[in-house]
Amino acid sequence: MHKRHPHHVRLALATATAAALTGGLLTFSAATATAADSATVPQADFNGDGRGDVAFSAHGAYVSGHAGAGQIVALYGTSTGVSSAKRSTISQNTSGVPGTAEAGDAFGAESAYADFNNDGYDDLAVASPSEKVGTDTNGGGLAILWGSASGLTGKGISVPDPSPSSHDYWGKDLAAGDFDGDGKADLAVGSSSSTIYVYKGGFSTAGTPGGRTTIKPPIDTGSNDFPYGPLSLTAGDVNGDGRTDLIVDGFETQTGDYWNTNYFVPGTASGLNVASAQALKPGTITGIGDINGDGYGDIVSGAGWDATTDDGIPVPDAADGGKVNITYGSASGPAGTSGITQNTGSVPGTSEAGDSFGWELDMGDINGDGFQDLVVSAPDEDIDGVSNTGMVTVLYGSAAGVKVSSGAQSFSQSTAGVPGTDEKSDLFGADVKLDDVTGDGKADLIVGSYENSGNGAVTYLPSNGSVITTTGSRTVSPSTSGVSTSGAPQFSAVFAD
């Protein structure tokens, strides 16, 4: 049993409200990335039109009557942003997709994008981590869906588990990048084990990878009752050498206390070098981008738990209401670290137990100044007495790092111009994305929520070239996107990164 660690982990939503919404399904999430340079956070372009596209899960959705079979939804960027008018909605019953939609598969619960077959279109790796494989109830499945001029059409290949008897939940954590710097996209795949499989050199359209290797960071595998492995995987170039590095979030094994710890695993000419792994500040959701414009990727990790566990044990480097740790990149890798809470400077809100500040985060350049900006969610934030309605905070990058003295923005459904209303358990900010979906060179804000008892919704808030604005905002719902609202589809619960 792991008694001394934060209970707010990525395998399941921590609040009783969210647990009820999932209907017993494991809820997976991650911050993954494509083959990233250190300066920008790459965005998906599945149809090659130069605008960012946004893919996300509805992994609790009914498909052909099968509860929790799951779907993946892609919204394609247009000059006016994203809507359900231009989209793909795909399940395992879509022609060409490996597998068959079955109850509880959770197809789409984790995904990562890159151009895996080097044809000029981004592709999408999609996991169904709870899929039954033979007699293994939660063996897990993984597929790659090919991009095209029409976007994601369902054509794809399977990536079979190479060691199904040694773990469960194959594909529950994914990250894409160019870890050896050969110009081809690689894919890191996690499971309930501490062993991470790395597929090198992309995939042929027939499904053959360029190669495969493994790494084993010092994280806890757990037990049958608590099958951890990595909590999330994040790819980006921290040291500016042109090779993608990997951040592995997990529970450390050195102290016997099993606290949450992140590890920086550098990319090298021969791939990821776990022997040179460095321990970082905690967090179970991570992003990498150049906040201060020095040419090196900065590591931002959200630790959305409180300063004590449920049984009163103090948690290292934590704050009531949640905390975001920023570790700045350098030529030698991770350098100095600073922490941000809702009590820091002019950061909106007040740190209060249970807010979950840092539950999700993402980076992108909202104003085109060359500094990556940051969005942080607090989906359990109470507003005007309404519990767990949720809020997101936008913080801007500068040469001095994240600006906390001025310029910060916050949005909830009670913010003027934001669609919807603050309601109990909406969890506004269940996931967040900053992507340029209009093609104007400025990142727009996309917010996921658990609207309407787990149906879920996507809220689009555009950049006006300087800041995020509510002018032109809109909501995308499951019912207009080909997703059934039976049960709790969890539409928008997990964005692909």
C-alpha positions in Angstrom: 0.0 0.0 0.0 1.2 3.5 -0.8 0.1 5.6 2.1 2.3 8.6 1.9 1.7 10.3 -1.3 -0.8 12.8 -2.7 -4.1 11.3 -3.5 -4.7 13.7 -6.4 -3.2 11.6 -9.1 -3.8 11.3 -12.8 -5.4 7.8 -12.9 -8.7 9.0 -11.4 -10.3 12.4 -10.6 -9.7 13.1 -6.9 -13.0 14.7 -6.0 -16.1 12.7 -5.1 -18.0 14.7 -7.6 -15.7 13.8 -10.5 -15.6 10.2 -9.4 -19.4 10.1 -9.6 -19.2 11.6 -13.1 -16.8 9.0 -14.4 -19.2 6.2 -13.4 -16.3 4.1 -12.2 -14.2 4.5 -15.3 -10.5 5.3 -14.8 -10.0 8.9 -16.0 -6.7 9.3 -17.8 -4.9 12.5 -18.8 -1.6 13.8 -19.8 0.5 16.5 -21.2 2.2 15.1 -24.2 3.9 16.8 -27.1 5.0 16.4 -30.7 8.6 16.6 -31.9 9.2 19.9 -30.2 11.9 22.6 -30.5 12.7 24.5 -27.3 11.0 27.8 -28.4 7.5 26.8 -29.2 4.8 24.3 -28.2 3.9 22.5 -31.4 0.2 22.2 -32.3 -1.6 19.5 -34.4 -2.4 20.1 -38.0 -4.1 16.9 -39.2 -5.3 18.3 -42.5 -2.2 20.3 -43.4 -4.0 23.7 -43.9 -1.6 25.6 -41.6 -4.1 26.1 -38.8 -4.0 24.4 -35.5 -6.5 21.5 -34.9 -7.7 20.3 -31.5 -8.3 16.6 -30.7 -9.8 15.4 -27.4 -11.5 12.5 -25.8 -15.1 11.5 -25.1 -13.8 8.3 -23.6 -16.9 7.7 -21.6 -19.2 7.8 -24.6 -21.7 5.1 -25.6 -21.0 3.7 -29.0 -23.6 1.4 -30.6 -25.1 0.9 -27.2 -21.8 0.0 -25.5 -21.3 2.1 -22.4 -17.8 3.7 -22.1 -16.6 2.4 -25.4 -15.3 5.9 -26.1 -14.7 8.3 -29.0 -12.1 10.8 -30.1 -13.1 14.1 -31.6 -11.0 16.5 -33.7 -12.1 20.1 -34.3 -10.4 21.6 -37.3 -9.1 25.2 -37.2 -10.8 27.8 -39.4 -10.4 31.6 -39.8 -13.2 31.9 -37.2 -11.9 29.3 -34.7 -13.2 25.9 -33.9 -16.8 24.6 -33.9 -18.6 21.3 -34.5 -19.2 22.3 -38.1 -15.7 21.2 -39.1 -14.8 18.0 -37.2 -14.1 14.3 -37.2 -15.7 12.0 -34.6 -14.1 8.6 -34.5 -14.7 5.4 -32.6 -13.4 1.8 -32.9 -16.5 1.2 -35.0 -15.3 3.8 -37.6 -14.2 2.1 -40.8 -10.4 1.5 -40.8 -9.9 2.0 -37.0 -8.3 -1.1 -35.4 -10.5 -2.9 -32.9 -14.2 -2.9 -32.1 -16.1 -0.6 -29.8 -16.8 -2.5 -26.6 -18.1 -1.5 -23.2 -15.5 0.1 -21.0 -12.7 0.3 -23.6 -12.3 4.1 -23.0 -11.1 4.7 -26.6 -9.5 8.2 -26.7 -8.6 8.4 -23.0 -5.1 9.3 -24.0 -3.7 10.6 -27.3 -0.6 12.3 -28.8 0.1 13.7 -32.2 3.0 13.9 -34.6 3.7 13.1 -38.2 4.5 9.5 -37.6 4.6 8.4 -41.3 6.4 11.6 -42.6 3.8 12.5 -45.2 3.3 16.1 -44.1 0.1 15.6 -42.1 0.1 15.1 -38.3 -1.3 11.8 -37.2 -2.9 10.8 -33.8 -1.9 8.0 -31.5 -5.0 7.0 -29.6 -5.2 4.6 -26.6 -8.0 2.5 -25.3 -6.3 1.8 -22.0 -9.1 -0.2 -20.5 -9.6 -2.5 -23.5 -9.9 -6.2 -22.8 -7.1 -8.1 -24.5 -7.7 -11.9 -24.5 -8.4 -12.7 -20.9 -6.8 -9.5 -19.6 -9.6 -7.2 -18.6 -7.6 -4.0 -18.7 -4.8 -5.0 -21.1 -5.2 -1.8 -23.2 -5.0 -1.0 -26.9 -3.2 1.6 -29.0 -3.8 2.7 -32.5 -2.4 5.4 -34.8 -4.9 7.3 -37.0 -3.4 8.8 -40.1 -3.8 12.5 -41.0 -4.7 13.5 -44.6 -6.0 16.5 -46.6 -9.4 15.5 -45.1 -8.0 15.3 -41.6 -8.5 12.2 -39.5 -10.7 9.8 -41.4 -10.3 6.7 -39.3 -7.6 5.0 -41.4 -5.0 3.7 -39.1 -2.8 0.9 -37.7 -2.5 -0.9 -34.4 0.5 -0.7 -32.1 0.3 -4.0 -30.2 1.5 -4.4 -26.7 5.0 -6.1 -26.9 4.7 -7.5 -23.3 1.0 -7.9 -22.4 1.6 -10.3 -19.5 3.9 -7.8 -17.6 1.5 -4.9 -17.2 -2.0 -3.4 -17.8 -3.4 -0.2 -19.3 -1.2 -0.2 -22.4 -1.1 3.3 -23.8 -2.4 5.1 -20.7 0.4 7.6 -21.1 1.8 8.8 -24.5 4.4 11.4 -25.7 5.6 12.1 -29.2 8.9 13.8 -30.0 12.3 13.4 -31.8 14.3 11.9 -29.0 17.4 11.1 -31.1 17.3 14.1 -33.4 17.1 12.1 -36.6 14.2 14.2 -38.0 11.7 11.4 -37.5 8.9 11.3 -34.9 9.3 8.9 -32.0 6.5 7.7 -29.7 6.9 6.9 -26.0 4.2 4.6 -24.5 3.4 4.0 -20.9 1.4 1.4 -19.0 1.0 0.4 -15.4 4.6 -0.6 -15.3 7.6 1.6 -14.8 9.0 0.5 -18.1 8.3 2.9 -21.0 8.5 1.7 -24.6 9.9 4.0 -27.1 9.2 3.5 -30.8 11.9 5.2 -32.9 12.0 6.4 -36.4 8.2 6.7 -37.0 5.9 4.1 -38.5 5.2 2.9 -42.0 1.7 3.1 -43.2 1.6 -0.7 -42.8 2.4 -0.2 -39.1 6.1 -1.1 -39.0 8.1 1.1 -36.6 11.7 2.2 -37.3 12.8 0.5 -34.1 11.8 0.0 -30.5 13.6 0.3 -27.2 12.7 0.7 -23.5 13.7 3.0 -20.7 12.9 2.5 -17.0 13.0 5.6 -14.9 13.0 5.3 -11.1 9.2 5.5 -10.7 6.9 3.1 -8.9 5.0 0.4 -10.7 2.6 0.0 -7.9 0.5 -3.1 -7.3 -2.7 -4.7 -8.7 -4.7 -2.4 -6.5 -2.7 0.7 -7.4 -1.2 0.2 -10.9 0.7 3.4 -11.4 3.6 3.5 -13.8 4.1 7.0 -15.2 1.3 9.5 -14.3 2.1 11.5 -17.4 4.7 11.9 -20.1 5.8 15.2 -21.7 8.1 15.8 -24.6 10.1 19.0 -25.4 13.6 20.3 -25.9 14.8 21.7 -22.5 18.5 22.0 -23.3 18.2 23.4 -26.8 20.3 20.7 -28.5 17.7 19.9 -31.2 16.7 16.6 -29.6 13.5 16.1 -27.6 13.7 15.4 -23.9 11.1 13.5 -21.9 9.6 14.5 -18.5 8.3 11.5 -16.6 5.8 12.2 -13.8 5.5 9.4 -11.3 6.0 8.3 -7.7 9.7 8.0 -6.7 11.0 4.8 -5.2 14.1 5.9 -3.4 12.8 7.1 0.0 10.1 4.6 0.7 7.6 7.4 1.1 6.5 7.3 -2.6 6.1 11.0 -3.0 5.3 12.4 -6.4 8.4 13.3 -8.4 9.2 14.3 -11.9 12.2 13.1 -13.8 14.0 14.9 -16.7 15.3 12.2 -19.2 17.5 13.9 -21.8 17.4 13.0 -25.5 20.7 12.0 -27.1 21.9 10.8 -30.5 21.2 7.3 -29.3 17.8 8.2 -27.8 16.6 8.8 -24.3 19.3 8.4 -21.7 17.7 7.4 -18.4 21.1 7.0 -16.8 21.3 10.8 -16.8 17.8 11.4 -15.4 17.4 14.3 -13.0 14.7 14.6 -10.3 12.5 17.7 -10.6 9.8 19.4 -8.5 6.6 17.5 -8.3 3.5 17.7 -10.4 1.3 15.3 -12.4 0.7 17.4 -15.4 3.5 19.1 -17.3 4.2 21.4 -20.2 7.4 22.5 -21.9 7.9 25.8 -23.7 10.2 28.8 -23.8 8.6 31.2 -21.4 11.5 33.7 -21.1 12.6 33.6 -24.7 16.2 32.4 -24.1 16.0 29.5 -26.6 15.6 26.8 -24.0 12.4 24.9 -23.1 11.0 25.6 -19.6 9.3 22.9 -17.6 6.0 23.8 -16.0 4.4 21.2 -13.7 1.0 21.4 -11.9 0.8 20.0 -8.4 -3.0 20.4 -7.9 -3.1 18.8 -4.4 -3.1 20.3 -0.9 -0.3 20.7 1.6 -1.5 17.6 3.6 -2.9 14.2 2.6 -6.4 13.1 3.5 -5.0 11.5 6.6 -3.2 14.7 7.7 0.4 13.9 6.5 2.3 16.9 5.3 3.2 16.8 1.6 6.6 18.1 0.5 6.7 21.3 -1.7 2.9 21.6 -1.8 0.4 24.4 -1.1 -3.3 24.3 -0.1 -5.3 24.9 -3.3 -2.5 23.7 -5.5 0.8 24.9 -6.9 2.6 25.3 -10.3 6.4 24.7 -10.4 8.4 26.3 -13.2 11.9 24.9 -13.9 13.7 27.0 -16.4 15.8 25.3 -19.2 19.4 25.9 -20.0 22.2 24.4 -22.1 22.9 21.9 -19.3 19.2 21.0 -18.8 16.9 22.0 -15.9 18.1 25.1 -14.0 16.4 27.3 -11.4 12.9 26.7 -10.2 10.1 29.0 -8.9 6.6 28.2 -7.6 3.3 30.0 -8.3 0.1 29.7 -6.3 -3.1 31.8 -6.3 -1.5 33.8 -3.5 1.5 34.8 -5.7 1.6 38.4 -6.8 -1.5 39.4 -8.8 -2.4 35.8 -9.8 -6.2 35.8 -9.7 -8.0 34.1 -6.8 -7.0 33.0 -3.4 -5.3 29.7 -2.5 -7.9 27.6 -0.7 -7.9 23.9 0.1 -9.4 21.8 -2.7 -9.2 24.4 -5.5 -6.9 22.1 -7.6 -4.9 25.0 -9.1 -2.5 23.3 -11.5 -4.8 20.4 -12.3 -4.2 21.1 -16.0 -2.0 23.6 -17.9 -0.7 24.4 -21.4 1.5 26.9 -23.2 1.3 29.0 -26.3 2.1 32.5 -27.6 -1.1 34.5 -27.2 0.2 37.9 -28.3 3.0 36.9 -30.7 5.8 38.5 -28.7 8.0 35.4 -28.8 7.4 34.4 -25.2 5.3 31.3 -24.5 2.3 32.1 -22.3 0.7 29.8 -19.7 -2.8 28.8 -18.9 -3.5 27.0 -15.6 -6.8 25.5 -14.5 -8.4 25.1 -11.1 -11.5 23.0 -11.9 -12.5 22.5 -8.3 -12.6 26.3 -7.6 -15.7 27.4 -5.8 -17.2 30.7 -7.1 -19.8 32.7 -5.2 -20.8 29.7 -3.1 -21.1 27.3 -6.1 -18.8 24.3 -5.5 -16.5 22.9 -8.0 -17.6 25.2 -10.8 -14.0 25.9 -12.0 -11.8 28.7 -13.2 -8.8 29.0 -15.6 -6.0 31.6 -15.2 -3.8 33.0 -18.1 -0.3 34.2 -17.2 2.0 35.9 -19.7 5.6 35.1 -20.5 8.4 37.7 -20.5 12.2 37.9 -20.5 12.0 37.7 -16.7 9.8 34.5 -16.9 6.1 34.3 -16.0 4.7 37.7 -15.2 2.8 37.5 -11.8 2.8 41.3 -11.1 0.4 42.3 -13.8 -1.5 41.3 -16.9 -3.0 38.0 -15.6 -6.5 37.0 -16.7 -9.0 34.6 -15.3 -12.1 33.1 -16.8 -15.0 31.2 -15.4 -18.5 30.7 -16.8 -19.6 33.8 -14.8 -17.1 35.9 -16.6 -18.9 38.4 -18.9 -19.0 37.0 -22.4 -18.1 33.4 -21.5 -20.9 31.0 -22.6 -22.7 29.2 -19.8 -23.3 29.7 -16.1 -21.4 28.7 -13.0 -23.0 25.5 -11.9 -22.1 23.0 -9.2 -19.6 20.4 -10.5 -19.1 21.9 -13.9 -15.3 21.5 -13.4 -14.6 24.3 -15.9 -10.9 23.7 -16.8 -11.0 19.9 -16.7 -8.5 20.3 -19.5 -7.1 23.4 -21.3 -5.2 24.1 -24.6 -3.5 27.1 -26.1 -3.5 26.6 -29.9 -3.6 29.0 -32.9 -6.8 27.6 -34.4 -7.4 30.7 -36.6 -4.0 30.7 -38.3 -3.2 34.3 -37.3 -0.1 33.4 -35.5 -1.6 33.9 -32.0 -2.7 31.2 -29.7 -6.4 30.9 -28.7 -7.7 29.3 -25.5 -9.7 26.1 -25.6 -11.3 25.0 -22.2 -12.9 21.6 -21.4 -15.4 21.0 -18.7 -17.7 18.4 -17.2 -20.8 20.4 -18.0 -24.2 18.8 -17.4 -23.3 15.9 -15.1 -20.4 14.7 -17.2 -21.7 15.3 -20.7 -18.8 17.8 -21.1 -18.3 20.8 -23.3 -15.6 22.7 -25.1 -15.4 26.5 -24.7 -13.5 28.5 -27.3 -12.0 31.9 -26.3 -10.0 33.6 -29.0 -6.9 35.8 -28.9 -7.5 39.3 -30.1 -3.8 39.6 -30.9 -2.9 40.9 -27.4 -4.9 38.9 -24.9 -7.6 36.3 -24.6 -11.0 37.8 -25.2 -14.6 36.6 -25.0 -15.5 38.3 -28.2 -16.3 35.5 -30.7 -16.4 32.9 -27.9 -18.6 29.8 -28.3 -19.4 26.4 -26.8 -19.0 23.1 -28.7 -21.3 20.4 -27.3 -21.3 16.6 -27.6 -24.8 16.6 -29.1 -23.7 18.7 -32.1 -20.5 16.7 -32.5 -21.9 13.2 -33.0 -21.4 12.1 -29.4 -24.2 10.4 -27.4 -25.1 12.1 -24.1 -26.1 8.8 -22.5 -24.3 8.2 -19.3 -21.2 10.5 -18.9 -19.3 10.8 -22.2 -16.8 13.2 -20.6 -16.6 15.1 -23.9 -13.4 17.3 -23.7 -12.0 15.6 -20.6 -8.5 15.0 -22.1 -7.0 17.1 -24.9 -4.3 15.6 -27.2 -0.9 17.4 -26.9 
